[in-house]
Amino acid sequence: MAGPAEVYQHVVIDGKRPTIPPRCPPQLATLIKQCLEYDPEKRPTFQQILDSHALDDDGTPSIHCTGLTRRMLSKAHTTDSDR
């Protein structure tokens, strides 16, 4: 396992990000890339994540988010700046 200095080197200095698996649904892959933006201002808010429907568990080819995860990301748990 990499130590903090190695992680810092890879992520902050080298700009590396995890590889998104080829079988990842396109909508989810896009969301992941947005969430991994180096500039926090370019990352989506929780509300934007919810609005993207990439986390819906309605049978569409997206991530199958559990009810608990969905509730944790619900409007009730976002800050005013995320709305």
N, C-alpha and C positions, 0 to 999 in steps of 0.2 A: 504494500500500500504506500502511496506517495505521501510524503510529509507536507506540512503547510508551505514550506519554501518551494517545493517542487510544484505544488498546485498553483501557487502564486506565479511562478515562472511560466507555467503552461497557459494559464488563463489570462493573467493581466499583461504580462510581457509579450508572450507569443500569440495571444488572441485565439487560442485553441478552444474548441467547443466539442461536446460529444457528437458522435456520428449518429445521424437519424437513420434507423433501419429502413431499407428500401420498401418494406411492406407496410410502413407507417402510412395511414390515410393522409392524403395530401393536405386536407384542411388542418389536421393535427400537426403535421410537419411544419406548416406555415406558422401556426401558433407557437410551436416550440422555438422556431428560429426567432420569432418576435420576442419571446420571453428571454432569449439568450443574448439579446442586443447588448453591446458593451455600454452604450449610453443609456442610463436609466430613463431618460426622457422619451426614448424611442420604444420602451417596453410598454405593453398594454396594461391598462388598469384591470382590476378584478372585474369590473363591470364590462369592459371590452372583451375580456376572456369569456364571460358568461354570454354576452351578445353574439360571440362568434359561433356558438353552438358546437364547437369542437369537443366539448366535454359532455354533450348530451348522451343519455343512455336510453335513447328511444328506438334502438334497432338500426340506426343509420350507420354507415361504415366509419364510425369515429370511435374514440376511446370510450370504453364502457365504464363510466364513472359510477361509483357506488352512491347510494342515497346519502350516506354520511358525508362523502366528499362534496356532493352537490350542495348539501345544506351548509357546509363549512364555507363554500364559495358564494353563498347566496347573498342577496342585497343586505340582509340583516347583519351580516358579518363584514361588510365592507366599510371603509371610512368615508366620510363626506367627500373627500377629494377623489374617491374612486367612482362616485355616482355621476 
